[in-house]
Amino acid sequence: MRNILLFSVLLISILGTAQEKLKEAIITSKQTISTDSPQMQARFDAMGETVSTTYIKGNNSRVEMNSPMTGPMVVITNGDKMKSLTLMDNPIAGKKFTIEDLELTPEMKDNIEVVDGNTTKTILGYECEEKIITLSQNGGEVKMTIFVTNKISPVKTQQTAMLDDQIKGYPLYEVINMKQSGMEMTITTEVTNIEATSVSDEKFELDVPEGYTEQ
């Protein structure tokens, strides 16, 4: 489930009067989870919304979030170096890191389908087009509906590499429907604020902080 939440987070991040694409900004998103299990829904309701902050600059991104399920998490994607670093401070596992190459494998390409929807949505002044994504994973399917603006440059990540450049913009709203351990779940992520501002290159450095061990 953590991978799906992360995928969700990485797909999501002035106001839409600019004629050129926004390439440098700080983007705030909120995420909620609903389920058909009353017991799990009570836990999700107790957690409330998960808020994430995404820094984007050119082909690079940095996502910072803190969830009761995962603890503090940072995902740094350096598209210039084609690498991604994930830092997790999990309440159970402790401080762990993973570093991955950004690449599209034949298996990834075969496991994802993207089709155009027929609905538009205006979010924070941006007109967004609907895309419907089907992801085959671990013997099951994950269905996603996202709304993408072409006024913000797309950001390369390990997860969006699976899309093989089929998404020509940045998603501002997303709904994921999936089944986890027999339980139906819906994860909704929405961008709530976009601040066009300069972002330091230091945000995208791939150095592992002291105290983290490889997962």
CORMO-V187875 format. One record per backbone hydrogen bond with DSSP energy under -0.5 kcal/mol. CO is the residue of the C=O (numbers start at 1). NH is the residue of the N-H. If there is no record, write none. Layout:
co,nh
CO,NH
CO,NH
This chain:
co,nh
1,5
2,6
3,7
4,8
5,9
6,10
7,11
8,12
11,171
14,17
14,18
15,17
15,18
22,153
23,58
24,197
25,56
26,195
27,54
28,192
28,193
29,52
30,190
31,50
32,188
34,186
36,38
37,41
38,42
39,43
40,44
41,45
42,46
43,47
44,48
49,51
50,31
51,66
52,29
53,64
54,27
55,62
56,25
57,60
59,79
60,57
61,77
62,55
63,75
64,53
65,73
67,71
71,67
72,89
73,65
74,76
74,87
75,63
75,77
76,78
76,85
77,61
77,79
78,82
78,83
82,102
83,78
84,100
85,76
86,98
87,74
88,90
88,96
89,72
90,94
94,90
94,96
95,213
96,88
97,215
98,86
100,84
101,103
103,105
105,109
106,110
107,111
109,112
111,136
113,134
115,132
119,130
121,123
121,128
123,126
124,16
126,123
126,128
128,121
129,148
130,117
131,133
131,146
132,115
133,144
134,113
134,136
135,137
135,142
137,140
140,137
142,135
143,177
144,133
145,175
146,131
146,148
147,172
147,173
148,129
149,152
149,170
151,22
157,161
159,162
160,163
161,164
163,166
166,168
170,149
171,13
172,191
173,147
174,189
175,145
176,187
177,143
178,185
180,183
183,180
184,36
185,178
186,34
186,188
187,176
188,32
189,174
190,30
193,28
194,196
195,26
195,197
200,203
201,204
202,205
207,209
209,212
213,97
